[in-house]
Amino acid sequence: MTAPPVALLAGGLATRMGARCRETPKALLEVAGVPFAHRQLELLKKNGLEKAVFLAGFLGGMIQESVGDGSRFGLSVGYSFDWPDLLGTGGAIVKALPLLGEKFMVLYGDSYLDIDYRAVAKAFADSGMPALMTVHQNDDNYDRSNVVFEDGRIRLYDKMNRSAAMRHIDYGLGCFQAAAFEGRSGKFDLADVYRDLSVEGRLAGYLAEKRFYEIGSPGGLAELDALFRAGKSGARAPRGRDVSEGD
């Protein structure tokens, strides 16, 4: 099957990173001497993907200057900007739909996910659902779990109202049909789409066995930097995550 394009959510203000992101977008923070966005694109290429679109906001022009058209990474890279009027993660996706087409993947712009992206895309295609969320069994180890995952389906995703039945957590990679965003406009979060689809019984799930890595916090950035320097960026660990959207 043809690899779908990947939307990289890179439009947040990175408030948790403080002064380091006042003049540098989070996507360009260095991980073992290399801008994180470059690390992400290298990972996508390694997984056989062909096209990425940065959904950029604050200082987004710097990402475009650094990455260019993606040819140096063996990819085609496009850009969609929503600065200074931030649209939220969901609104940014709607704005970028002309670049993404009818089916696409969405990856948090601060996440390094060692997962088989093409296997995820195939699972999405096979599901017949308008969307798929990757999840990791978290059991509240790292942050509060927010997903009820059973039999390959997301029975419920809710970041605000959590229950004991929630043992999994949003991993940071999803797949969508453009139709999943039909009727939505303006500023809204991707979490709203995921939640509504889960309640409607229209959200497939894919279990990620390996943990995520992220640069959305100083600790996460330091950890991933150390792992790359040690050559262990594919290590396994029993942790999950809950990304603060738009941060």
C-alpha positions, 0 to 999 in steps of 0.5 A: 500500500502507498504510504500516507502523508504525515501531519506533524503538529508543531504549532504550540508555544512550548511553554513548558520549555521556558526560555529555550523556546523563546527564540527557537521553535521546539521542533529545532531543539537539538537532540545529541547535536541534531535538530529534533525535526531532523531526527523525526524526519529521518525516522519517518524515512526509515519507516518507508514514509514519503511525505510530511507536512509541518503544521507550524505556528510560532517561529514556524518559518525557522522550521521551514528554513531548517528542513526545506523541501525535505529532499535532504531526508529523502522526503517531500515536506510541506508546510501549513501555518496558523500563526498568529491566530492559533487554531488548536491542533484540530483546527490546524489539521482542517486548514492543512487538509488540502495538503494532506488529502483523503487519508493521512497520519498525525504525529505529535511534533515533540514525539519520537516514536519507535513504531512500525508506521506502515503497520499502523497505516495498514491496521487503519486501512483494514479497520474500516473506521474513520480514524485510528489511535495508537495507545500504550498500556500505561496503568498510570505508571507515568501519567493518568491513563485516559483510554479504554482499549478493548478488542482493537477498538478505543471504547473511550478516550477522555482526558478530562474524565478518567476512570479505573477502566482506563489502562492505556494512554494516547501514544502520539500517532493517529490515522484519519480520513479527512471525513473525520473532520467534516463539519468542524471549523475554527479553533478546536483540539484534536482531542475533541475529535478523538473523544467524539469518535470513541463515544460514537464507536468509530475509533480503531486502536493499535497497541504500541509495545515500545515506549514513546520519547518526547522533547515536550519537557526539559526532562524528556529532552534530556532523556532522549538526548542521553539515549541518542548519545548512548546509541539506545534510542530504541530502548524499551521501558514500561511508560506511557504519556499524555501530551499537553496539546498545543504546548 
